Amino acid sequence: MPTIITADQFVAGIISVLALRGRKHFVLKDTELDEKFERAFEALVAEEGSLEVTPNFTFISDPLHGDSVALRETLLAAKEKELIALNNPSFHTFDIKLSDQRANRYLQNLPLPAEFLNRIVDENFTS
């Protein structure tokens, strides 16, 4: 039976990989962050069978505004948990606040393999 994965877990996994790589400051244009997470989410959905997980969320961008309300709520939750610092209300710049130790702890407790998270970070968050 597949394990349910939440938006918080998924985002924490991506943020953890970025933190361990030393990528801690981001400046993004308009809806760039939404697009990156939407593509990462699509990769998760494409592989949910082989990963034996089922997401209980979506990061589909609104066609009119180009942003994802679910992603915004998840990033605000990540801010409250002190995973990130949002430097402006439009989500264009943020800093990752995770230490390597805390990032490793998140990765060890997620239902997603680190190999998958590393790959989606390579594919969606390296530019």
LOPA-365468 format. One record per residue: residue in one letter; residue number from 1; z, x, y of N, C-alpha, C in turn. Coordinates in steps of 0.001 Angstrom, whole numbers. Layout:
<guzas>
<'A'; NUM; <Z; X; Y>; <Z; X; Y>; <Z; X; Y>>
...
</guzas>
This chain:
<guzas>
<'M'; 1; <0; 837; -1181>; <0; 0; 0>; <0; 887; 1251>>
<'P'; 2; <-875; 598; 2214>; <-963; 1427; 3422>; <315; 1371; 4259>>
<'T'; 3; <576; 2465; 4929>; <1697; 2563; 5856>; <1220; 2125; 7241>>
<'I'; 4; <2008; 1327; 7914>; <1657; 892; 9269>; <1922; 2036; 10232>>
<'I'; 5; <957; 2270; 11114>; <1136; 3262; 12169>; <1090; 2546; 13510>>
<'T'; 6; <2024; 2888; 14373>; <2106; 2251; 15686>; <1367; 3094; 16733>>
<'A'; 7; <1103; 2466; 17864>; <475; 3170; 18978>; <1361; 4332; 19433>>
<'D'; 8; <2669; 4101; 19467>; <3600; 5162; 19873>; <3495; 6371; 18945>>
<'Q'; 9; <3420; 6124; 17636>; <3310; 7221; 16675>; <1996; 7977; 16848>>
<'F'; 10; <921; 7233; 17014>; <-406; 7829; 17151>; <-471; 8715; 18398>>
<'V'; 11; <-21; 8197; 19518>; <-42; 8959; 20762>; <909; 10160; 20668>>
<'A'; 12; <2081; 9962; 20082>; <3025; 11075; 19916>; <2414; 12182; 19068>>
<'G'; 13; <1655; 11815; 18055>; <995; 12820; 17221>; <-18; 13632; 18003>>
<'I'; 14; <-833; 12951; 18789>; <-1839; 13646; 19603>; <-1165; 14530; 20649>>
<'I'; 15; <-157; 13994; 21311>; <567; 14770; 22320>; <1246; 15977; 21685>>
<'S'; 16; <1770; 15816; 20488>; <2427; 16925; 19791>; <1444; 18054; 19491>>
<'V'; 17; <266; 17700; 19009>; <-746; 18726; 18725>; <-1134; 19442; 20013>>
<'L'; 18; <-1347; 18685; 21077>; <-1701; 19301; 22357>; <-588; 20228; 22852>>
<'A'; 19; <659; 19805; 22702>; <1794; 20624; 23129>; <1838; 21933; 22364>>
<'L'; 20; <1639; 21877; 21057>; <1679; 23088; 20231>; <531; 24043; 20551>>
<'R'; 21; <-531; 23512; 21100>; <-1665; 24349; 21503>; <-1511; 24875; 22930>>
<'G'; 22; <-438; 24484; 23579>; <-216; 24945; 24939>; <-996; 24184; 25992>>
<'R'; 23; <-1608; 23084; 25609>; <-2355; 22233; 26552>; <-1382; 21229; 27134>>
<'K'; 24; <-792; 21549; 28258>; <286; 20711; 28769>; <0; 20054; 30113>>
<'H'; 25; <-1103; 20380; 30770>; <-1420; 19756; 32053>; <-2831; 19192; 32006>>
<'F'; 26; <-2981; 17944; 32413>; <-4274; 17275; 32353>; <-4607; 16632; 33685>>
<'V'; 27; <-5821; 16836; 34124>; <-6374; 16147; 35285>; <-7641; 15474; 34781>>
<'L'; 28; <-7666; 14154; 34839>; <-8761; 13391; 34247>; <-9407; 12493; 35296>>
<'K'; 29; <-10677; 12199; 35095>; <-11422; 11345; 36012>; <-11392; 9896; 35544>>
<'D'; 30; <-11239; 8986; 36479>; <-11343; 7549; 36262>; <-10779; 7098; 34916>>
<'T'; 31; <-11665; 6722; 33999>; <-11223; 6178; 32710>; <-11373; 7198; 31580>>
<'E'; 32; <-11431; 8473; 31906>; <-11637; 9520; 30910>; <-10554; 9509; 29830>>
<'L'; 33; <-9304; 9314; 30220>; <-8220; 9284; 29244>; <-8387; 8117; 28277>>
<'D'; 34; <-8735; 6952; 28808>; <-8961; 5780; 27961>; <-10079; 6039; 26959>>
<'E'; 35; <-11143; 6673; 27428>; <-12278; 6963; 26551>; <-11884; 7922; 25434>>
<'K'; 36; <-11100; 8937; 25765>; <-10668; 9905; 24753>; <-9810; 9230; 23678>>
<'F'; 37; <-8857; 8411; 24106>; <-8001; 7737; 23132>; <-8755; 6660; 22363>>
<'E'; 38; <-9724; 6014; 22987>; <-10513; 5026; 22257>; <-11313; 5698; 21143>>
<'R'; 39; <-11922; 6846; 21445>; <-12664; 7574; 20402>; <-11726; 8055; 19287>>
<'A'; 40; <-10544; 8517; 19656>; <-9567; 8946; 18646>; <-9143; 7760; 17781>>
<'F'; 41; <-8938; 6611; 18422>; <-8572; 5402; 17685>; <-9695; 5009; 16715>>
<'E'; 42; <-10945; 5094; 17165>; <-12081; 4767; 16297>; <-12112; 5681; 15074>>
<'A'; 43; <-11765; 6951; 15257>; <-11695; 7882; 14118>; <-10595; 7459; 13159>>
<'L'; 44; <-9469; 7013; 13702>; <-8369; 6536; 12858>; <-8813; 5330; 12036>>
<'V'; 45; <-9457; 4380; 12676>; <-9912; 3174; 11981>; <-10941; 3533; 10910>>
<'A'; 46; <-11833; 4459; 11221>; <-12867; 4863; 10256>; <-12269; 5494; 9007>>
<'E'; 47; <-11091; 6111; 9148>; <-10489; 6823; 8022>; <-9194; 6196; 7514>>
<'E'; 48; <-8871; 4998; 7980>; <-7578; 4429; 7604>; <-7429; 4265; 6098>>
<'G'; 49; <-8496; 3984; 5382>; <-8416; 3849; 3930>; <-8030; 5144; 3247>>
<'S'; 50; <-8717; 6222; 3604>; <-8408; 7508; 2975>; <-7075; 8077; 3446>>
<'L'; 51; <-6662; 7718; 4660>; <-5369; 8173; 5178>; <-4211; 7299; 4696>>
<'E'; 52; <-4556; 6152; 4114>; <-3577; 5177; 3622>; <-2637; 4700; 4723>>
<'V'; 53; <-3240; 4409; 5891>; <-2494; 3847; 7016>; <-3241; 2627; 7550>>
<'T'; 54; <-2510; 1794; 8259>; <-3089; 646; 8950>; <-2516; 612; 10359>>
<'P'; 55; <-3362; 763; 11375>; <-2831; 693; 12741>; <-2483; -750; 13103>>
<'N'; 56; <-1387; -917; 13836>; <-1019; -2256; 14294>; <-1299; -2391; 15793>>
<'F'; 57; <-2317; -1679; 16267>; <-2672; -1670; 17684>; <-4162; -1406; 17818>>
<'T'; 58; <-4664; -1553; 19029>; <-6028; -1130; 19362>; <-5986; -412; 20704>>
<'F'; 59; <-6923; 481; 20894>; <-7104; 1133; 22190>; <-8520; 857; 22683>>
<'I'; 60; <-8950; -370; 22568>; <-10275; -749; 23014>; <-10242; -939; 24529>>
<'S'; 61; <-11176; -304; 25219>; <-11229; -398; 26675>; <-11828; -1724; 27113>>
<'D'; 62; <-11269; -2248; 28181>; <-11777; -3471; 28791>; <-13174; -3187; 29351>>
<'P'; 63; <-14184; -3980; 28973>; <-15546; -3687; 29427>; <-15715; -3786; 30948>>
<'L'; 64; <-14922; -4589; 31600>; <-15045; -4760; 33044>; <-14366; -3625; 33813>>
<'H'; 65; <-13160; -3263; 33379>; <-12382; -2271; 34117>; <-12437; -875; 33502>>
<'G'; 66; <-12795; -775; 32233>; <-12922; 525; 31583>; <-11617; 1144; 31133>>
<'D'; 67; <-10522; 371; 31198>; <-9243; 923; 30760>; <-8661; 84; 29623>>
<'S'; 68; <-7654; 629; 28980>; <-6988; -43; 27869>; <-5547; -341; 28265>>
<'V'; 69; <-5215; -1615; 28334>; <-3853; -2019; 28673>; <-2879; -1503; 27622>>
<'A'; 70; <-3270; -1553; 26368>; <-2390; -1085; 25289>; <-2098; 410; 25440>>
<'L'; 71; <-3099; 1189; 25823>; <-2878; 2622; 26027>; <-1939; 2845; 27206>>
<'R'; 72; <-2137; 2123; 28286>; <-1266; 2267; 29464>; <196; 1995; 29079>>
<'E'; 73; <423; 929; 28322>; <1787; 595; 27903>; <2366; 1685; 26998>>
<'T'; 74; <1540; 2234; 26135>; <1997; 3295; 25235>; <2321; 4563; 26010>>
<'L'; 75; <1514; 4893; 27013>; <1794; 6076; 27825>; <3065; 5893; 28651>>
<'L'; 76; <3304; 4686; 29125>; <4560; 4433; 29845>; <5761; 4597; 28915>>
<'A'; 77; <5607; 4151; 27670>; <6679; 4344; 26685>; <6879; 5835; 26401>>
<'A'; 78; <5785; 6588; 26329>; <5883; 8038; 26115>; <6594; 8709; 27291>>
<'K'; 79; <6365; 8197; 28473>; <7066; 8723; 29653>; <8564; 8451; 29545>>
<'E'; 80; <8917; 7239; 29140>; <10330; 6889; 28993>; <11023; 7744; 27934>>
<'K'; 81; <10281; 8164; 26910>; <10835; 9011; 25850>; <10762; 10493; 26212>>
<'E'; 82; <10301; 10763; 27431>; <10172; 12125; 27948>; <9211; 12990; 27140>>
<'L'; 83; <8146; 12356; 26638>; <7079; 13115; 25992>; <6101; 13628; 27035>>
<'I'; 84; <5895; 12829; 28092>; <4966; 13193; 29155>; <5590; 12862; 30507>>
<'A'; 85; <5009; 13438; 31540>; <5339; 13079; 32918>; <4037; 12616; 33559>>
<'L'; 86; <4037; 11411; 34076>; <2864; 10902; 34783>; <3005; 11298; 36245>>
<'N'; 87; <2003; 11982; 36755>; <2100; 12518; 38103>; <1540; 11594; 39170>>
<'N'; 88; <943; 10497; 38752>; <490; 9479; 39697>; <339; 8157; 38961>>
<'P'; 89; <319; 7049; 39680>; <282; 5745; 39011>; <-1052; 5397; 38354>>
<'S'; 90; <-2089; 6173; 38620>; <-3395; 5853; 38048>; <-3673; 6575; 36737>>
<'F'; 91; <-2689; 7296; 36215>; <-2801; 7982; 34927>; <-3869; 9082; 34930>>
<'H'; 92; <-4231; 9610; 36101>; <-5263; 10642; 36159>; <-4711; 12037; 35914>>
<'T'; 93; <-3446; 12257; 36231>; <-2842; 13554; 35932>; <-1523; 13330; 35199>>
<'F'; 94; <-1320; 14127; 34182>; <-40; 14070; 33481>; <262; 15415; 32848>>
<'D'; 95; <1538; 15616; 32606>; <2020; 16840; 31962>; <2737; 16472; 30675>>
<'I'; 96; <2531; 17285; 29654>; <3234; 17107; 28392>; <4553; 17869; 28485>>
<'K'; 97; <5633; 17199; 28157>; <6970; 17782; 28305>; <7594; 18223; 26981>>
<'L'; 98; <6907; 18029; 25878>; <7463; 18355; 24565>; <7608; 19854; 24338>>
<'S'; 99; <8740; 20245; 23801>; <8906; 21619; 23331>; <8194; 21753; 21987>>
<'D'; 100; <7940; 22969; 21563>; <7312; 23184; 20256>; <8184; 22606; 19137>>
<'Q'; 101; <9483; 22792; 19253>; <10394; 22287; 18223>; <10308; 20762; 18102>>
<'R'; 102; <10327; 20089; 19223>; <10255; 18624; 19196>; <8877; 18154; 18728>>
<'A'; 103; <7819; 18846; 19136>; <6467; 18494; 18697>; <6349; 18630; 17182>>
<'N'; 104; <6876; 19720; 16632>; <6850; 19903; 15172>; <7637; 18811; 14460>>
<'R'; 105; <8752; 18407; 15031>; <9556; 17344; 14426>; <8779; 16026; 14397>>
<'Y'; 106; <8086; 15720; 15483>; <7258; 14510; 15495>; <6195; 14585; 14396>>
<'L'; 107; <5498; 15710; 14325>; <4418; 15842; 13346>; <4925; 15736; 11913>>
<'Q'; 108; <6107; 16247; 11642>; <6668; 16177; 10293>; <7035; 14754; 9892>>
<'N'; 109; <7295; 13902; 10872>; <7758; 12546; 10571>; <6688; 11466; 10730>>
<'L'; 110; <5485; 11857; 11063>; <4408; 10880; 11224>; <3736; 10582; 9890>>
<'P'; 111; <3215; 9363; 9742>; <2489; 9032; 8517>; <1055; 9557; 8493>>
<'L'; 112; <677; 10353; 9494>; <-671; 10929; 9538>; <-607; 12418; 9250>>
<'P'; 113; <-1549; 12928; 8481>; <-1546; 14363; 8204>; <-1911; 15171; 9455>>
<'A'; 114; <-1290; 16321; 9607>; <-1550; 17194; 10747>; <-3029; 17589; 10819>>
<'E'; 115; <-3682; 17731; 9671>; <-5100; 18103; 9655>; <-5941; 17055; 10378>>
<'F'; 116; <-5646; 15785; 10137>; <-6375; 14707; 10802>; <-6128; 14760; 12304>>
<'L'; 117; <-4866; 14885; 12703>; <-4534; 14920; 14129>; <-5179; 16119; 14818>>
<'N'; 118; <-5175; 17274; 14169>; <-5826; 18453; 14741>; <-7322; 18223; 14924>>
<'R'; 119; <-7937; 17586; 13947>; <-9372; 17329; 14034>; <-9710; 16369; 15167>>
<'I'; 120; <-8947; 15283; 15303>; <-9284; 14339; 16383>; <-8969; 14937; 17758>>
<'V'; 121; <-7992; 15816; 17826>; <-7749; 16517; 19090>; <-8933; 17439; 19386>>
<'D'; 122; <-9410; 18179; 18382>; <-10578; 19052; 18570>; <-11785; 18245; 19051>>
<'E'; 123; <-11985; 17076; 18451>; <-13167; 16273; 18749>; <-13077; 15526; 20077>>
<'N'; 124; <-11870; 15209; 20541>; <-11747; 14303; 21681>; <-10964; 14828; 22872>>
<'F'; 125; <-10168; 15872; 22698>; <-9271; 16278; 23771>; <-9406; 17748; 24182>>
<'T'; 126; <-10440; 18435; 23736>; <-10539; 19851; 24047>; <-11325; 20131; 25328>>
<'S'; 127; <-12099; 19201; 25803>; <-12890; 19467; 27018>; <-12141; 19057; 28262>>
</guzas>
